[in-house]
């Protein structure tokens, strides 16, 4: 199987970014991996994304 391409999702613990990250993660055959960018990588939401298979990274672009 080919290596998955990475999609970075800014604001992945918020409503819009979180929905996008979860949709990508739910598509197992889609060929994409999620790199979730968030200011709070230790939050419950970030931990949920990690459990779903996302790579969670601390990033504050504000």
N, CA, C and O atoms as CSV, one atom per row, in Angstrom:
chain,resi,resn,atom,element,x,y,z
A,1,UNK,N,N,0.843,-1.189,0.000
A,1,UNK,CA,C,0.000,0.000,0.000
A,1,UNK,C,C,0.881,1.243,0.000
A,1,UNK,O,O,1.906,1.281,0.680
A,2,UNK,N,N,0.489,2.244,-0.750
A,2,UNK,CA,C,1.249,3.484,-0.828
A,2,UNK,C,C,1.151,4.257,0.479
A,2,UNK,O,O,0.170,4.152,1.215
A,3,UNK,N,N,2.190,5.034,0.747
A,3,UNK,CA,C,2.189,5.854,1.955
A,3,UNK,C,C,1.124,6.940,1.837
A,3,UNK,O,O,0.926,7.519,0.769
A,4,UNK,N,N,0.441,7.206,2.954
A,4,UNK,CA,C,-0.621,8.208,2.944
A,4,UNK,C,C,-0.034,9.612,2.878
A,4,UNK,O,O,1.010,9.887,3.469
A,5,UNK,N,N,-0.703,10.482,2.164
A,5,UNK,CA,C,-0.327,11.896,2.116
A,5,UNK,C,C,-0.905,12.567,3.352
A,5,UNK,O,O,-1.960,12.171,3.849
A,6,UNK,N,N,-0.206,13.587,3.845
A,6,UNK,CA,C,-0.599,14.261,5.089
A,6,UNK,C,C,-1.382,15.529,4.773
A,6,UNK,O,O,-0.970,16.347,3.951
A,7,UNK,N,N,-2.523,15.672,5.449
A,7,UNK,CA,C,-3.290,16.910,5.390
A,7,UNK,C,C,-3.208,17.552,6.770
A,7,UNK,O,O,-3.581,16.935,7.767
A,8,UNK,N,N,-2.722,18.789,6.830
A,8,UNK,CA,C,-2.659,19.528,8.091
A,8,UNK,C,C,-3.966,20.294,8.259
A,8,UNK,O,O,-4.384,21.037,7.371
A,9,UNK,N,N,-4.599,20.102,9.404
A,9,UNK,CA,C,-5.872,20.757,9.687
A,9,UNK,C,C,-5.647,21.769,10.805
A,9,UNK,O,O,-5.377,21.384,11.943
A,10,UNK,N,N,-5.754,23.053,10.494
A,10,UNK,CA,C,-5.588,24.120,11.475
A,10,UNK,C,C,-6.873,24.245,12.288
A,10,UNK,O,O,-7.971,24.233,11.732
A,11,UNK,N,N,-6.731,24.365,13.600
A,11,UNK,CA,C,-7.899,24.482,14.462
A,11,UNK,C,C,-8.649,23.169,14.572
A,11,UNK,O,O,-9.879,23.157,14.613
A,12,UNK,N,N,-7.923,22.071,14.620
A,12,UNK,CA,C,-8.526,20.740,14.567
A,12,UNK,C,C,-9.350,20.382,15.802
A,12,UNK,O,O,-10.104,19.409,15.766
A,13,UNK,N,N,-9.228,21.134,16.882
A,13,UNK,CA,C,-10.045,20.841,18.058
A,13,UNK,C,C,-11.294,21.716,18.106
A,13,UNK,O,O,-12.090,21.606,19.038
A,14,UNK,N,N,-11.467,22.565,17.130
A,14,UNK,CA,C,-12.667,23.396,17.046
A,14,UNK,C,C,-13.762,22.698,16.262
A,14,UNK,O,O,-13.588,21.561,15.823
A,15,UNK,N,N,-14.880,23.367,16.085
A,15,UNK,CA,C,-16.032,22.769,15.401
A,15,UNK,C,C,-15.744,22.448,13.935
A,15,UNK,O,O,-15.908,21.308,13.501
A,16,UNK,N,N,-15.323,23.439,13.189
A,16,UNK,CA,C,-15.125,23.243,11.754
A,16,UNK,C,C,-13.912,22.368,11.468
A,16,UNK,O,O,-14.000,21.413,10.696
A,17,UNK,N,N,-12.779,22.691,12.090
A,17,UNK,CA,C,-11.567,21.896,11.879
A,17,UNK,C,C,-11.724,20.480,12.392
A,17,UNK,O,O,-11.235,19.535,11.772
A,18,UNK,N,N,-12.402,20.326,13.517
A,18,UNK,CA,C,-12.618,19.004,14.086
A,18,UNK,C,C,-13.487,18.137,13.191
A,18,UNK,O,O,-13.233,16.943,13.030
A,19,UNK,N,N,-14.512,18.745,12.612
A,19,UNK,CA,C,-15.374,18.015,11.690
A,19,UNK,C,C,-14.608,17.546,10.459
A,19,UNK,O,O,-14.782,16.421,9.992
A,20,UNK,N,N,-13.765,18.419,9.949
A,20,UNK,CA,C,-12.950,18.062,8.791
A,20,UNK,C,C,-11.984,16.937,9.140
A,20,UNK,O,O,-11.868,15.963,8.396
A,21,UNK,N,N,-11.292,17.067,10.269
A,21,UNK,CA,C,-10.328,16.047,10.681
A,21,UNK,C,C,-11.018,14.695,10.845
A,21,UNK,O,O,-10.500,13.678,10.383
A,22,UNK,N,N,-12.166,14.672,11.491
A,22,UNK,CA,C,-12.893,13.419,11.707
A,22,UNK,C,C,-13.381,12.806,10.395
A,22,UNK,O,O,-13.377,11.586,10.237
A,23,UNK,N,N,-13.799,13.650,9.460
A,23,UNK,CA,C,-14.245,13.144,8.159
A,23,UNK,C,C,-13.092,12.489,7.404
A,23,UNK,O,O,-13.265,11.433,6.795
A,24,UNK,N,N,-11.941,13.102,7.441
A,24,UNK,CA,C,-10.770,12.524,6.765
A,24,UNK,C,C,-10.373,11.217,7.438
A,24,UNK,O,O,-10.085,10.229,6.762
A,25,UNK,N,N,-10.356,11.210,8.769
A,25,UNK,CA,C,-9.971,10.000,9.503
A,25,UNK,C,C,-10.970,8.864,9.296
A,25,UNK,O,O,-10.586,7.695,9.326
A,26,UNK,N,N,-12.232,9.188,9.088
A,26,UNK,CA,C,-13.266,8.170,8.893
A,26,UNK,C,C,-13.149,7.475,7.534
A,26,UNK,O,O,-13.661,6.370,7.355
A,27,UNK,N,N,-12.485,8.114,6.594
A,27,UNK,CA,C,-12.327,7.552,5.246
A,27,UNK,C,C,-11.023,6.761,5.188
A,27,UNK,O,O,-10.011,7.253,4.689
A,28,UNK,N,N,-11.055,5.529,5.704
A,28,UNK,CA,C,-9.850,4.709,5.824
A,28,UNK,C,C,-9.161,4.459,4.481
A,28,UNK,O,O,-7.937,4.337,4.435
A,29,UNK,N,N,-9.906,4.385,3.414
A,29,UNK,CA,C,-9.319,4.132,2.108
A,29,UNK,C,C,-8.983,5.386,1.336
A,29,UNK,O,O,-8.607,5.307,0.166
A,30,UNK,N,N,-9.107,6.539,1.960
A,30,UNK,CA,C,-8.924,7.815,1.282
A,30,UNK,C,C,-7.505,8.195,0.936
A,30,UNK,O,O,-7.293,9.080,0.107
A,31,UNK,N,N,-6.524,7.550,1.547
A,31,UNK,CA,C,-5.138,7.847,1.215
A,31,UNK,C,C,-4.567,9.063,1.916
A,31,UNK,O,O,-3.507,9.553,1.527
A,32,UNK,N,N,-5.251,9.569,2.951
A,32,UNK,CA,C,-4.767,10.741,3.655
A,32,UNK,C,C,-4.614,10.467,5.145
A,32,UNK,O,O,-5.412,9.749,5.748
A,33,UNK,N,N,-3.584,11.049,5.718
A,33,UNK,CA,C,-3.373,11.040,7.168
A,33,UNK,C,C,-3.612,12.465,7.657
A,33,UNK,O,O,-3.445,13.421,6.901
A,34,UNK,N,N,-4.003,12.605,8.919
A,34,UNK,CA,C,-4.319,13.928,9.477
A,34,UNK,C,C,-3.232,14.374,10.438
A,34,UNK,O,O,-2.849,13.644,11.352
A,35,UNK,N,N,-2.745,15.583,10.214
A,35,UNK,CA,C,-1.892,16.262,11.190
A,35,UNK,C,C,-2.753,17.382,11.764
A,35,UNK,O,O,-3.039,18.370,11.088
A,36,UNK,N,N,-3.160,17.217,13.011
A,36,UNK,CA,C,-4.085,18.144,13.664
A,36,UNK,C,C,-3.303,19.235,14.388
A,36,UNK,O,O,-2.569,18.953,15.335
A,37,UNK,N,N,-3.460,20.473,13.943
A,37,UNK,CA,C,-2.768,21.603,14.563
A,37,UNK,C,C,-3.696,22.264,15.574
A,37,UNK,O,O,-4.828,22.624,15.250
A,38,UNK,N,N,-3.206,22.420,16.800
A,38,UNK,CA,C,-4.036,22.994,17.856
A,38,UNK,C,C,-3.168,23.714,18.882
A,38,UNK,O,O,-1.998,23.378,19.067
A,39,UNK,N,N,-3.750,24.698,19.538
A,39,UNK,CA,C,-3.040,25.388,20.622
A,39,UNK,C,C,-3.001,24.546,21.887
A,39,UNK,O,O,-2.156,24.764,22.755
A,40,UNK,N,N,-3.911,23.585,21.994
A,40,UNK,CA,C,-4.045,22.804,23.233
A,40,UNK,C,C,-3.963,21.299,22.946
A,40,UNK,O,O,-4.988,20.618,22.938
A,41,UNK,N,N,-2.753,20.777,22.712
A,41,UNK,CA,C,-2.620,19.360,22.375
A,41,UNK,C,C,-2.947,18.412,23.523
A,41,UNK,O,O,-3.081,17.208,23.304
A,42,UNK,N,N,-3.078,18.930,24.735
A,42,UNK,CA,C,-3.400,18.089,25.890
A,42,UNK,C,C,-4.891,18.092,26.217
A,42,UNK,O,O,-5.307,17.491,27.207
A,43,UNK,N,N,-5.697,18.759,25.398
A,43,UNK,CA,C,-7.138,18.818,25.662
A,43,UNK,C,C,-7.801,17.474,25.391
A,43,UNK,O,O,-7.247,16.619,24.700
A,44,UNK,N,N,-8.985,17.305,25.940
A,44,UNK,CA,C,-9.742,16.073,25.708
A,44,UNK,C,C,-10.021,15.864,24.221
A,44,UNK,O,O,-9.933,14.745,23.717
A,45,UNK,N,N,-10.352,16.934,23.535
A,45,UNK,CA,C,-10.650,16.836,22.097
A,45,UNK,C,C,-9.418,16.399,21.316
A,45,UNK,O,O,-9.519,15.580,20.402
A,46,UNK,N,N,-8.259,16.939,21.668
A,46,UNK,CA,C,-7.016,16.541,20.993
A,46,UNK,C,C,-6.713,15.072,21.264
A,46,UNK,O,O,-6.260,14.354,20.372
A,47,UNK,N,N,-6.956,14.632,22.470
A,47,UNK,CA,C,-6.733,13.213,22.802
A,47,UNK,C,C,-7.677,12.310,22.007
A,47,UNK,O,O,-7.288,11.218,21.594
A,48,UNK,N,N,-8.892,12.755,21.797
A,48,UNK,CA,C,-9.844,11.988,20.990
A,48,UNK,C,C,-9.342,11.853,19.552
A,48,UNK,O,O,-9.431,10.781,18.954
A,49,UNK,N,N,-8.819,12.939,19.008
A,49,UNK,CA,C,-8.280,12.892,17.652
A,49,UNK,C,C,-7.087,11.944,17.570
A,49,UNK,O,O,-6.937,11.212,16.592
A,50,UNK,N,N,-6.240,11.958,18.596
A,50,UNK,CA,C,-5.105,11.033,18.636
A,50,UNK,C,C,-5.606,9.594,18.619
A,50,UNK,O,O,-5.073,8.750,17.898
A,51,UNK,N,N,-6.628,9.322,19.415
A,51,UNK,CA,C,-7.187,7.966,19.482
A,51,UNK,C,C,-7.776,7.529,18.139
A,51,UNK,O,O,-7.801,6.338,17.829
A,52,UNK,N,N,-8.246,8.487,17.348
A,52,UNK,CA,C,-8.803,8.173,16.039
A,52,UNK,C,C,-7.728,8.005,14.975
A,52,UNK,O,O,-8.013,7.576,13.857
A,53,UNK,N,N,-6.476,8.349,15.332
A,53,UNK,CA,C,-5.375,8.146,14.380
A,53,UNK,C,C,-4.686,9.402,13.892
A,53,UNK,O,O,-3.786,9.318,13.057
A,54,UNK,N,N,-5.081,10.564,14.387
A,54,UNK,CA,C,-4.434,11.818,13.962
A,54,UNK,C,C,-3.127,12.029,14.707
A,54,UNK,O,O,-2.954,11.574,15.838
A,55,UNK,N,N,-2.219,12.724,14.053
A,55,UNK,CA,C,-1.005,13.201,14.707
A,55,UNK,C,C,-1.337,14.613,15.201
A,55,UNK,O,O,-1.595,15.506,14.394
A,56,UNK,N,N,-1.332,14.819,16.516
A,56,UNK,CA,C,-1.678,16.121,17.084
A,56,UNK,C,C,-0.394,16.890,17.367
A,56,UNK,O,O,0.535,16.379,17.992
A,57,UNK,N,N,-0.369,18.146,16.886
A,57,UNK,CA,C,0.817,18.985,16.997
A,57,UNK,C,C,0.421,20.332,17.606
A,57,UNK,O,O,-0.598,20.910,17.229
A,58,UNK,N,N,1.229,20.829,18.548
A,58,UNK,CA,C,0.975,22.150,19.130
A,58,UNK,C,C,1.390,23.225,18.127
A,58,UNK,O,O,2.501,23.207,17.598
A,59,UNK,N,N,0.477,24.155,17.878
A,59,UNK,CA,C,0.748,25.242,16.949
A,59,UNK,C,C,-0.147,26.424,17.300
A,59,UNK,O,O,-1.363,26.276,17.416
A,60,UNK,N,N,0.454,27.591,17.468
A,60,UNK,CA,C,-0.302,28.816,17.733
A,60,UNK,C,C,0.068,29.803,16.637
A,60,UNK,O,O,1.128,30.427,16.685
A,61,UNK,N,N,-0.796,29.939,15.667
A,61,UNK,CA,C,-0.478,30.804,14.526
A,61,UNK,C,C,-1.080,32.203,14.686
A,61,UNK,O,O,-1.011,33.033,13.779
A,62,UNK,N,N,-1.674,32.443,15.867
A,62,UNK,CA,C,-2.338,33.715,16.118
A,62,UNK,C,C,-1.429,34.756,16.494
A,62,UNK,O,O,-1.852,35.887,16.737
